[in-house]
Amino acid sequence: MGRQHGAFLHFTAEAKPKGVALQETIWFNAVLMDLKTYFTALNMEQRDEFAGRCDTSRGHIQNVMYGQRPCSPELAAAIERESKGAVTRCELRPKDWLQIWPELERRTKPRTTDKAGA
C-alpha cells in the first residue's frame, strides 16, 4: 500500500494500485479519508462540534456514513469544507456530483503525463 505524506500518497513499484502507470514512483493528490475513517478518528466532543459546524447532528452524519441516509448536496459541501478537503463532495455523492458541481470536473480529472507533445 502507499504511504501518506500530507495530501499525497507515495507508491513504489511493489505497492502501486492496479491500473496506475509507474515510472519509478508516482505522486498524486489523493483523497485522504472516507467519511467513516475521518469521523471515527474524532472523539465524541469533536464529532459533536464537527456536526454542529456542518449544521447537522452526530447521529445524522453516522446515518450518512453507514448508508442509512443519503448525503444532501448541502451536507456534502459542508463536510468537505469542515474536513478541510479530507472528505470530498465527489466521494460523498459519487453518482451525481458532476451534475451538482460541474465546476469540479477539472479539479478531479486525473493528470496525464503525455510527453508526445512536449
HELIX and SHEET records of a PDB file:
HELIX    1   1 ALA A   13  ALA A   15  5                                   3    
HELIX    2   2 LEU A   35  THR A   40  1                                   6    
HELIX    3   3 MET A   44  ARG A   53  1                                  10    
HELIX    4   4 ARG A   58  MET A   65  1                                   8    
HELIX    5   5 PRO A   73  GLU A   82  1                                  10    
HELIX    6   6 ARG A   89  LEU A   92  1                                   4    
HELIX    7   7 TRP A   97  ILE A  100  1                                   4    
HELIX    8   8 PRO A  102  LEU A  104  5                                   3    
HELIX    9   9 GLU A  105  THR A  108  1                                   4    
SHEET    1   A 3 ARG A   3  HIS A   5  0                                        
SHEET    2   A 3 PHE A   8  PHE A  11 -1                                        
SHEET    3   A 3 ILE A  26  ASN A  29 -1                                        
END                                                                             
